[in-house]
Amino acid sequence: MATIADVARLAGVSSSTVSYVLSGKRPISAPTRERVERSIRELGFSAHAGARALATNETNVIGLVVPLRALETNSATVMEVVTGVITAARTYGDDVLVLTEDDVESIQRLASSSRVDALVLMDVERHDPRLPLLGEVRQPAILIGVPSDTHGLSCVDLDFAAAGRLAVQHLTGHGHTGIALLGAPESAVRRSANYAVRIIDGFRGEAGRAGVRHTVVPCEGTYPGAAEAVARAFDEVEDLTALVVHNEAAMPGVLDALARRGLSVPGDVSVLAVSPLDLAEHLAVPLSVIDVPSVEIGRIAVAMAVEREDDARPTETRLLAPALTENGSCAAPPLEVGHTPPADGGRPVRRW
């Protein structure tokens, strides 16, 4: 394995000059820097993370806090965020240390040990108990999610409230007057997971302004849980003709439950998903979707963290505007809601 001495010998410089090129602590002339960097590439040299940390007071490691509960409720979205974080970190020459414990003590130990240069926290709650700690640690911290009070915090996420409003606007634009949101599981709503409650706020506010019948039903990610949520939605909204599904794990179960009720998509019921684009497009019935750009959110979080490692940039909240892709699962409601026109001109037959 190549060492700093090997690089110095090949480049014709001292070992201390190689260290200064790596750390950036002292200015090095462009020709010398080029020789050192060329030698590093030729030898495949990689400074040991521990030695680099001692020399520069940096670890080139980003700490990513991914609570296990997040993986239990929306694992695909979470893993896309993780992918975005890891790929972005590599472009900066950083590694990622994943912490699945989310208690304050674990995060405090990670920060105080100086093993990471920055923190990225996922699965943020409206009144998250981890937030007071972030004002005490030396590392910059980026939240993927938006708590109720963002003072002194930097956050990035999809604008879920706007996504809820856009979903209602899209469906009312098709003429629907009875709409239900099948959202996150009850456990996520109960602990005020920010993504879960923000889309509910946006959905309810817009549905109220539009004067349409609506309800919000927490939905488990299992087939039985999805069937139960669909049944409850039809019970709670008279002449229900449209569903918004903000639960990636429940989407196949929702389609199955509708099929078992003899309802077609979009002939009888329009269905609009709020999820990563590829998850909604590859179902048995491709769903129109408001994209949750999880990979991009992870990349932005890393960029924000790296920016704040090097300077005292002010805190900020970046909310990504929702974008809707129509894949044919949303259409005008049936001419006579709840009925199928009879073939023989007789009385309509009740479908649900």
C-alpha positions as CSV (number, residue, x, y, z in Angstrom):
1,M,0.0,0.0,0.0
2,A,1.4,3.4,-1.0
3,T,2.4,5.8,1.7
4,I,2.9,9.6,1.9
5,A,6.6,9.0,1.6
6,D,6.1,7.0,-1.6
7,V,4.0,9.9,-3.1
8,A,6.7,12.4,-2.0
9,R,9.5,10.4,-3.5
10,L,7.6,10.1,-6.9
11,A,6.7,13.8,-6.9
12,G,10.1,14.9,-5.8
13,V,8.9,16.8,-2.8
14,S,8.9,16.4,0.9
15,S,6.4,14.4,2.9
16,S,5.2,17.6,4.6
17,T,4.4,19.1,1.1
18,V,2.2,16.1,0.3
19,S,0.4,16.6,3.7
20,Y,-0.2,20.2,2.9
21,V,-1.6,19.3,-0.5
22,L,-4.0,16.9,1.1
23,S,-5.0,19.2,4.0
24,G,-5.0,22.5,2.2
25,K,-3.5,24.1,5.3
26,R,-0.8,25.9,3.4
27,P,-0.7,27.3,-0.1
28,I,1.2,25.2,-2.6
29,S,2.2,26.3,-6.1
30,A,0.1,25.0,-8.9
31,P,3.0,23.0,-10.6
32,T,3.9,21.3,-7.3
33,R,0.3,20.5,-6.5
34,E,-0.2,19.0,-10.0
35,R,2.9,16.8,-9.5
36,V,1.7,15.6,-6.1
37,E,-1.8,14.9,-7.3
38,R,-0.5,13.1,-10.4
39,S,1.7,10.9,-8.1
40,I,-1.3,10.2,-5.8
41,R,-3.3,9.0,-8.8
42,E,-0.5,6.9,-10.2
43,L,0.1,5.2,-6.9
44,G,-3.5,4.9,-5.9
45,F,-2.7,6.5,-2.6
46,S,-5.5,7.1,-0.1
47,A,-4.8,8.9,3.1
48,H,-6.0,6.9,6.1
49,A,-9.1,8.5,7.6
50,G,-7.7,8.5,11.1
51,A,-4.4,10.1,10.1
52,R,-6.3,12.6,7.9
53,A,-8.5,13.6,10.9
54,L,-5.5,14.2,13.1
55,A,-3.8,16.3,10.4
56,T,-6.8,18.4,9.4
57,N,-9.3,18.1,12.2
58,E,-11.6,16.7,9.6
59,T,-12.8,13.1,9.1
60,N,-14.4,13.5,5.6
61,V,-17.3,11.5,7.1
62,I,-21.0,12.5,7.2
63,G,-23.2,11.0,9.9
64,L,-26.6,10.0,8.6
65,V,-29.2,9.3,11.2
66,V,-31.8,6.8,9.9
67,P,-34.2,5.6,12.6
68,L,-35.3,2.0,12.2
69,R,-39.0,3.1,12.5
70,A,-38.6,5.0,9.2
71,L,-37.5,1.8,7.5
72,E,-40.5,0.0,8.8
73,T,-43.0,2.4,7.3
74,N,-41.6,3.6,4.0
75,S,-38.4,1.6,3.4
76,A,-38.2,2.2,-0.4
77,T,-38.3,6.0,0.0
78,V,-35.8,5.9,2.8
79,M,-33.4,3.8,0.9
80,E,-33.6,6.2,-2.1
81,V,-32.7,9.1,0.3
82,V,-29.8,7.1,1.6
83,T,-28.7,6.4,-2.0
84,G,-28.8,10.1,-2.7
85,V,-26.7,10.9,0.5
86,I,-24.1,8.3,-0.3
87,T,-23.6,9.2,-4.0
88,A,-23.5,12.9,-3.2
89,A,-21.0,12.3,-0.4
90,R,-18.7,10.5,-2.7
91,T,-18.5,13.4,-5.1
92,Y,-17.1,15.4,-2.2
93,G,-14.7,12.6,-1.3
94,D,-16.6,11.9,1.9
95,D,-17.8,8.6,3.4
96,V,-21.1,8.1,5.2
97,L,-21.6,6.6,8.7
98,V,-25.2,5.4,9.2
99,L,-26.6,5.5,12.7
100,T,-30.0,3.7,13.1
101,E,-30.4,4.7,16.8
102,D,-32.1,8.1,17.0
103,D,-32.1,8.8,20.7
104,V,-30.5,12.1,21.8
105,E,-27.7,10.3,23.7
106,S,-26.5,8.3,20.7
107,I,-26.4,11.3,18.4
108,Q,-24.6,13.3,21.1
109,R,-22.0,10.5,21.4
110,L,-21.5,10.5,17.7
111,A,-21.0,14.2,17.5
112,S,-18.7,14.5,20.5
113,S,-16.5,11.7,19.4
114,S,-15.4,13.9,16.4
115,R,-16.0,11.0,14.0
116,V,-18.1,13.0,11.6
117,D,-17.9,16.5,10.0
118,A,-21.6,16.9,9.6
119,L,-24.9,15.4,10.5
120,V,-28.0,14.6,8.3
121,L,-31.1,13.6,10.3
122,M,-34.1,11.8,8.7
123,D,-37.6,11.1,9.9
124,V,-38.1,14.5,11.6
125,E,-41.1,15.1,13.8
126,R,-43.0,18.3,14.3
127,H,-41.6,18.6,17.9
128,D,-38.6,16.4,17.5
129,P,-36.7,15.7,20.8
130,R,-33.4,15.7,19.0
131,L,-33.5,19.3,17.9
132,P,-32.3,21.1,21.0
133,L,-29.1,19.0,20.8
134,L,-28.2,20.4,17.3
135,G,-27.5,23.8,18.8
136,E,-24.9,22.3,21.1
137,V,-22.8,20.3,18.7
138,R,-19.9,21.7,16.6
139,Q,-20.9,20.0,13.4
140,P,-23.5,21.5,11.0
141,A,-26.7,19.5,10.9
142,I,-29.2,19.2,8.1
143,L,-32.8,17.9,8.6
144,I,-34.6,15.9,6.0
145,G,-38.0,17.1,7.0
146,V,-39.4,20.3,8.5
147,P,-40.3,20.7,12.2
148,S,-42.8,23.2,13.4
149,D,-40.1,25.6,14.6
150,T,-37.2,25.9,12.1
151,H,-35.4,28.7,13.9
152,G,-31.7,28.0,13.9
153,L,-32.1,24.9,11.7
154,S,-31.4,24.0,8.1
155,C,-33.9,21.7,6.4
156,V,-34.7,20.2,3.1
157,D,-37.7,18.2,1.9
158,L,-40.5,18.0,-0.6
159,D,-43.2,20.6,0.1
160,F,-45.7,18.1,1.3
161,A,-48.3,20.7,2.2
162,A,-48.2,21.9,-1.4
163,A,-48.3,18.3,-2.6
164,G,-51.6,17.8,-0.7
165,R,-53.0,20.9,-2.2
166,L,-51.9,19.9,-5.7
167,A,-53.5,16.5,-5.3
168,V,-56.9,18.0,-4.5
169,Q,-56.6,20.6,-7.3
170,H,-55.8,17.9,-9.8
171,L,-58.7,15.7,-8.8
172,T,-61.2,18.6,-8.5
173,G,-60.0,19.7,-12.0
174,H,-61.2,16.3,-13.3
175,G,-64.6,17.0,-11.6
176,H,-64.4,14.9,-8.4
177,T,-66.4,16.1,-5.4
178,G,-65.7,13.1,-3.1
179,I,-62.1,12.5,-2.3
180,A,-60.1,10.6,0.4
181,L,-56.5,10.7,1.4
182,L,-55.1,7.3,2.4
183,G,-52.0,8.4,4.4
184,A,-49.2,7.2,6.6
185,P,-49.8,4.6,9.3
186,E,-51.5,5.7,12.5
187,S,-48.2,5.4,14.4
188,A,-46.6,8.0,12.1
189,V,-49.5,10.4,12.4
190,R,-49.7,10.0,16.2
191,R,-46.0,11.0,16.6
192,S,-46.5,13.9,14.2
193,A,-44.0,12.7,11.6
194,N,-43.6,15.8,9.5
195,Y,-44.2,14.3,6.1
196,A,-47.4,12.7,7.3
197,V,-49.0,15.7,9.0
198,R,-47.9,18.3,6.4
199,I,-49.6,16.6,3.5
200,I,-52.7,16.2,5.7
201,D,-52.7,19.9,6.4
202,G,-52.4,20.8,2.7
203,F,-55.0,18.2,1.6
204,R,-57.6,19.3,4.2
205,G,-57.0,23.0,3.6
206,E,-57.5,22.8,-0.1
207,A,-60.4,20.4,0.1
208,G,-62.1,22.8,2.5
209,R,-61.5,25.7,0.1
210,A,-62.8,23.7,-2.8
211,G,-65.9,22.7,-0.9
212,V,-65.6,19.0,-1.7
213,R,-66.5,16.1,0.5
214,H,-63.3,14.6,1.9
215,T,-61.7,12.5,4.6
216,V,-58.2,11.4,5.8
217,V,-57.7,7.8,6.7
218,P,-54.4,6.5,8.2
219,C,-53.3,3.4,6.3
220,E,-51.1,0.5,7.1
221,G,-48.8,-0.9,4.5
222,T,-50.2,-4.4,4.5
223,Y,-52.9,-5.7,2.1
224,P,-55.4,-6.1,5.0
225,G,-54.5,-2.6,6.2
226,A,-55.0,-1.2,2.8
227,A,-58.4,-3.0,2.4
228,E,-59.5,-1.6,5.7
229,A,-58.5,1.9,4.8
230,V,-60.3,1.7,1.5
231,A,-63.5,0.4,3.2
232,R,-63.4,3.2,5.7
233,A,-62.9,5.8,3.1
234,F,-66.0,4.7,1.2
235,D,-67.9,4.6,4.5
236,E,-66.9,8.2,5.4
237,V,-67.3,10.0,2.1
238,E,-70.6,9.8,0.3
239,D,-70.2,9.1,-3.5
240,L,-66.4,8.8,-3.2
241,T,-64.8,8.8,-6.6
242,A,-61.1,9.6,-6.0
243,L,-58.3,8.4,-3.7
244,V,-54.9,10.0,-2.9
245,V,-52.5,7.4,-1.6
246,H,-49.6,8.7,0.4
247,N,-48.2,5.4,1.5
248,E,-45.8,3.6,-0.8
249,A,-46.2,0.2,0.8
250,A,-50.0,0.4,0.6
251,M,-50.4,1.1,-3.1
252,P,-50.6,-2.5,-4.3
253,G,-53.1,-3.3,-1.6
254,V,-55.2,-0.3,-2.4
255,L,-55.4,-1.4,-6.1
256,D,-56.2,-5.0,-5.0
257,A,-59.0,-3.8,-2.6
258,L,-60.6,-1.7,-5.4
259,A,-60.5,-4.6,-7.7
260,R,-62.1,-6.9,-5.1
261,R,-64.9,-4.3,-4.9
262,G,-65.4,-4.6,-8.6
263,L,-64.1,-1.0,-9.2
264,S,-61.9,-0.1,-12.1
265,V,-59.2,2.6,-12.2
266,P,-59.9,5.2,-13.5
267,G,-63.3,4.2,-14.8
268,D,-65.0,4.0,-11.4
269,V,-62.3,5.5,-9.1
270,S,-59.4,7.8,-9.9
271,V,-56.2,7.1,-7.9
272,L,-53.3,9.5,-7.4
273,A,-50.2,8.4,-5.6
274,V,-47.7,10.6,-3.7
275,S,-44.5,8.6,-3.8
276,P,-41.2,8.2,-5.7
277,L,-42.0,8.2,-9.4
278,D,-40.8,4.7,-10.2
279,L,-42.7,3.1,-7.4
280,A,-46.0,4.4,-8.7
281,E,-45.3,3.7,-12.4
282,H,-44.4,0.0,-12.0
283,L,-47.6,-1.2,-10.4
284,A,-50.2,-3.5,-12.0
285,V,-52.1,-0.3,-12.8
286,P,-49.6,2.5,-13.4
287,L,-50.6,5.4,-11.2
288,S,-50.5,9.1,-11.8
289,V,-48.1,10.4,-9.2
290,I,-46.9,13.4,-7.4
291,D,-43.2,12.6,-7.2
292,V,-41.3,12.4,-4.0
293,P,-37.7,13.0,-5.3
294,S,-36.0,11.1,-2.6
295,V,-32.6,10.7,-4.2
296,E,-32.5,14.4,-5.0
297,I,-33.4,15.3,-1.5
298,G,-30.5,13.2,-0.2
299,R,-28.1,14.9,-2.5
300,I,-29.2,18.4,-1.6
301,A,-28.9,17.6,2.1
302,V,-25.2,16.6,1.6
303,A,-24.5,19.7,-0.4
304,M,-26.0,21.9,2.3
305,A,-24.0,20.1,4.9
306,V,-20.7,20.5,3.0
307,E,-21.4,24.2,2.4
308,R,-21.7,24.7,6.1
309,E,-18.6,22.8,7.0
310,D,-16.4,25.4,5.4
311,D,-18.2,28.7,6.3
312,A,-20.8,30.1,8.6
313,R,-23.7,30.2,6.1
314,P,-27.1,31.1,7.6
315,T,-29.6,28.4,8.2
316,E,-32.3,27.9,5.5
317,T,-35.2,25.7,4.6
318,R,-35.4,24.3,1.0
319,L,-38.8,23.0,0.0
320,L,-38.9,21.3,-3.4
321,A,-42.0,22.2,-5.4
322,P,-44.2,19.1,-6.1
323,A,-44.5,17.9,-9.7
324,L,-47.3,15.7,-11.0
325,T,-47.0,13.1,-13.7
326,E,-50.3,11.8,-15.3
327,N,-50.1,8.1,-16.1
328,G,-53.8,7.6,-16.8
329,S,-55.2,6.7,-13.4
330,C,-57.1,9.9,-13.0
331,A,-60.1,10.8,-15.1
332,A,-63.6,12.3,-14.8
333,P,-65.9,10.6,-12.3
334,P,-68.6,8.2,-13.5
335,L,-71.6,10.0,-15.1
336,E,-73.8,8.8,-12.3
337,V,-71.7,8.3,-9.2
338,G,-72.1,4.9,-7.6
339,H,-74.0,3.4,-10.6
340,T,-73.3,1.6,-13.8
341,P,-75.5,2.5,-16.8
342,P,-77.6,-0.6,-17.6
343,A,-77.2,-2.2,-21.0
344,D,-81.0,-2.8,-21.5
345,G,-82.2,0.6,-20.5
346,G,-83.6,-0.7,-17.1
347,R,-82.8,0.6,-13.7
348,P,-79.1,1.3,-12.8
349,V,-77.2,-1.3,-10.9
350,R,-75.5,-0.2,-7.7
351,R,-71.7,-0.8,-7.9
352,W,-70.8,0.3,-4.3
